[in-house]
């Protein structure tokens, strides 16, 4: 590997990648130990429901919306790759993407889970790489403490404190959730941050302050509001939710989305609740912050809430990584019930078992707890949660007057549409008997109607998608990447060479000797350069570990895609020579194509002397 380091440096000069970016100077032995202790299938299965397909594991991609699984995990190579969106990498990369972590944060998190000693490197956030984000995190933490102080220790905060106590919030819970108060002044936080030398431009971008509508300067974003800090899963304050104390709109005001805060990737209280969620393998999903906090004080400490927006696929994936079951505990009004119905598919598609807690009409969980107490809330609401099918039937029944014949018939038909698709005969019978009793219709009659509906559904299903081929979404054939078949021969040849090089040291040495860095695709040249450098350090072939050495998103995806290819048998010099020839031939072929086009252009212009000269050049090139 004489010129491996030289090629590595050349790749850096090309500015294709930056191997050290984001790695935080983590020792190789820690990275290797993390990868050794975190099997890719186990890691991914915490978030994605995987099904074995030959030597692969497949599931719905957690990084983009899809109905037919194209997300593939290769256990023997310890990598994942999505044929739909191109996401790929090893177990560390998966954790980075799924949790929104930096490389050092992912390594630290995974190391701590496996009790891997970190030694002198403690996986601290790399402040030298993200100073702006670190300052913003510091500003949010200080601001949160300031709001909390203003609530508990000033005259301005007394009305807010009285309101919270009237809602049943104890001092202990106010402290634990660091609830605060933003006074009805224009510049409390502006001055507070300026005195601590925070850049107001950065603070505005971070959502803590706002520019004045008229003139220069800034004003506080939150005024006369009870403040709820929002934490990331690691317990760092990244945003606020402010509830107005008096009259006015909006009732709740959230921080804007920033580099720290993404609503679709944040669940309120997850950092507090995740220990209990893991232990119980169950999470309770609430609508609002107040419900989460009241439930916590009532003893339900596995509760979280979406951030004032609809539940997302990423929220569902986050929960799947911690538990097997989700209880939806939304408000008891029609809007809350409709929101619960809407979220069933999201959660179930993530592989979660879903139940619904039935809160009394017109009440929210916080109301119920204050009126009836925490013990009754746990027993009557949480522990008595019903299945999604039962909830749908209850929801449908409210739309009809069952004392009237027309209402009973309409409800029966709608109920059958819910029951018929169920795969379990036992479940179907249980629910059919319930409906039979409610509408006063013979059970056997309903069962016959249900069976006819099932036959109709199965015919439609068979006429449409072929379930037996459900994994194949047309993007790829089973067990292989389809993309290379659509690419030029030299491109496929380069991918084949890299595939063998990453699996076999001798193959890499052979290609280095006979081709070096003469790949035509820039990313392929960079991967080869890093691979030469990787082997030059005395390391053995290991795709997962090689990916960790890259620290470049595009190259990691490329490597994952290449390693999904099925190389034809064991490599041999003559096979590599054929591919090397294809790679070397491409620049010459490009020149020939260009010359032929120039010759045709000269002929069209009647410049036959020039055409003859170009023809001679073509002959000379073909002899090379």
Buried (B, 14 or more C-beta within 10 A) or exposed (E): BEBBBBBBEBBBEBEBBEBEBBBBEBEEEBBBBBBBBBBBBEBBBBBBBBEEBEEBBBBBBBBBEBEBBBBBBBBEBBBBBBBBBBBBBBBBBBBBBBBBBBBBBBBBBBBEEEEBEBEEBEBEBBEEBBEEBBBBBBBBBBBBBBBBEBBBEEEBBEBBBEBBEEBBBEEEBBEEBBBBBBBBBBBBBBEBBBEEEBBBEBBBBBBBBBEEEEEEEBBBBBBBBBBBBBBBBBEBBBBBBBBBBEEEEEEBBBBBBBEBBBBBBBBBBBBBBBEBBBEBEBBBBBBBBBBBBBBBBBEBBBBBBBBBEEBBBBBBBBBBBBBEBBBBBBBBBEEBBEBBBEBBEBBBBBBBBBBBBBBEEEBBBBBBBBEBEBEEBBEBBBEEBBBBBBBBBEBBBEEBEBEEEEBBEBBBEBBBEBBBBBEEEEEBBBBBEBBBEBBEBEEEEBBEBBEEBBEEEEEEEEEEEEEEEEBBBEBBEEEEBEBBEEEEBBBBBBBBBBBBBBBBBEBBBBBBEBBBBBBBBEBBBBBBBBBBBBBBEEBEBBBBBBBBBBBBBEBBBBBBBBBBBEBEEEBEEEBBEEBBBBBBBBEEBEBBEEBEEBBEEBBEEEBEEBBEBBBEBBEEEEEE
